[in-house]
Amino acid sequence: MESEALTTTVTKAKVLRPYVEKLITKARAGDLHSRRLVLAKVPNNDAVTKLFDEIGPRYADRDGGYTRITKLGPRRGDGTELARIELV
């Protein structure tokens, strides 16, 4: 959440996408109940503050599809496919 982008394997990025999408959907509501639900899943208070103050309002008029997965090619060394997951 802090850097708004992450480089990881394709499989991990695909697993992470629905988790991040749900957090942003809760942040769009912006109420106390949603903040507490997000704090239960994300222990970093700074990340939750950024999520609710900056990222949530940015996507207020968007109904979904907050993230993008871009394939980067194989990793040098073991050949694992890498991907970058980032906010749109």
C-alpha positions, -999 to +999 in steps of 0.1 A: +000+000+000+028+024+008+046+022-026+014+013-046+034-013-066+051-046-058+072-070-079+066-106-071+059-139-089+028-142-112+011-167-089+015-145-058+003-114-077-028-133-087-035-143-051-028-108-038-051-090-063-086-099-048-072-091-013-061-056-023-093-050-043-115-058-012-094-035+010-098-006-015-135-012-017-138-009+021-116+022+020-140+038-005-167+037+022-145+056+046-165+050+077-153+038+111-166+003+107-147-002+074-115+012+090-117-012+118-123-041+094-092-031+074-071-026+106-080-062+116-063-074+084-035-049+079-016-042+112+004-012+097-014+019+109+004+042+084-007+020+055-043+021+066-042+058+070-028+062+034-055+037+022-083+057+037-070+093+031-055+090-004-062+057-022-099+053-012-110+088-024-090+084-056-112+055-066-145+069-053-161+068-088-146+035-099-165+003-093-136-021-094-104-030-112-081-010-090-051-031-097-030-041-128-007-071-131+021-067-157+042-097-165+080-089-165+094-122-178+115-149-161+137-142-130+174-146-135+186-176-116+156-199-113+134-189-143+103-181-122+079-157-140+078-123-124+050-098-124+044-063-111+011-056-093+003-019-091-026+004-086-042+018-117 
